[in-house]
Amino acid sequence: MTDTVETYEINAEFPFDSDRKRMSVVVTLDGSHYLMTKGADNIMLPRLKRLSEEVENQLNKDLMNFACSSLRTLVMGQKTLTDETFV
């Protein structure tokens, strides 16, 4: 394992609020642009690309086990933005 530091340029920030139930940032790294979002599982999971049934079932099972253990969960997602969508 190597210790690697990546420095992202933050282009925009969409803070957490009670309506969106998530927060997002638009960042640039080495000329590529990304939208990174974190939020509650019930808000984030419907926004995922379609998962295989097996993966979706396992994910829901794991989230239920965490909830039954009184653990809070956040789901994180990332999307690469094209230059056209970044503008």
C-alpha positions as CSV (number, residue, x, y, z in Angstrom):
1,M,0.0,0.0,0.0
2,T,1.3,3.4,-0.9
3,D,0.4,6.7,0.5
4,T,-0.9,8.8,-2.4
5,V,-2.2,12.3,-2.1
6,E,-4.6,13.6,-4.7
7,T,-5.5,17.3,-5.0
8,Y,-8.8,18.1,-6.4
9,E,-9.9,21.5,-7.6
10,I,-13.4,22.2,-6.2
11,N,-15.5,23.9,-8.9
12,A,-18.9,23.9,-7.2
13,E,-20.5,22.8,-3.9
14,F,-24.1,21.9,-3.3
15,P,-24.4,21.7,0.5
16,F,-26.5,19.2,2.4
17,D,-30.1,20.3,3.0
18,S,-33.2,18.6,4.3
19,D,-34.9,18.6,0.9
20,R,-32.1,17.0,-1.1
21,K,-30.8,14.8,1.8
22,R,-27.4,14.7,0.1
23,M,-24.5,17.0,-0.6
24,S,-22.5,17.2,-3.9
25,V,-19.3,18.7,-5.2
26,V,-18.1,19.1,-8.7
27,V,-14.3,18.7,-8.8
28,T,-11.5,18.5,-11.3
29,L,-8.5,16.2,-11.2
30,D,-5.9,16.0,-13.9
31,G,-8.2,17.7,-16.4
32,S,-11.1,15.3,-15.7
33,H,-14.3,16.5,-14.1
34,Y,-16.4,14.6,-11.5
35,L,-19.6,15.0,-9.7
36,M,-19.2,13.4,-6.2
37,T,-22.3,13.0,-4.0
38,K,-22.9,11.5,-0.5
39,G,-26.3,11.1,1.1
40,A,-28.8,8.9,2.9
41,D,-29.2,5.4,1.3
42,N,-32.9,5.9,0.6
43,I,-32.1,9.0,-1.5
44,M,-28.9,7.7,-3.2
45,L,-29.9,4.1,-4.1
46,P,-32.6,5.1,-6.6
47,R,-30.0,7.3,-8.4
48,L,-27.6,4.4,-9.0
49,K,-27.1,2.8,-12.3
50,R,-29.1,-0.5,-12.5
51,L,-27.4,-3.1,-10.4
52,S,-27.6,-6.8,-10.9
53,E,-30.3,-8.4,-8.8
54,E,-27.7,-10.3,-6.8
55,V,-25.7,-7.1,-5.9
56,E,-28.8,-5.1,-5.1
57,N,-30.1,-7.9,-2.8
58,Q,-26.8,-8.1,-1.0
59,L,-26.6,-4.3,-0.7
60,N,-30.1,-4.1,0.8
61,K,-29.3,-7.0,3.2
62,D,-26.1,-5.3,4.4
63,L,-27.9,-1.9,4.9
64,M,-30.6,-3.7,6.9
65,N,-28.0,-5.4,9.1
66,F,-26.3,-2.0,9.7
67,A,-29.7,-0.4,10.6
68,C,-30.6,-3.3,12.9
69,S,-27.2,-2.7,14.7
70,S,-28.2,1.0,15.1
71,L,-25.5,2.1,12.6
72,R,-26.1,5.1,10.3
73,T,-25.0,4.7,6.7
74,L,-24.1,7.1,4.0
75,V,-23.9,6.1,0.3
76,M,-21.3,7.8,-1.9
77,G,-21.4,8.0,-5.6
78,Q,-19.3,9.5,-8.4
79,K,-20.0,10.4,-12.0
80,T,-17.4,11.4,-14.6
81,L,-18.6,14.6,-16.4
82,T,-17.9,15.3,-20.0
83,D,-16.6,18.7,-21.0
84,E,-20.1,19.5,-22.4
85,T,-21.9,18.6,-19.2
86,F,-19.3,20.3,-17.0
87,V,-19.9,23.7,-18.7
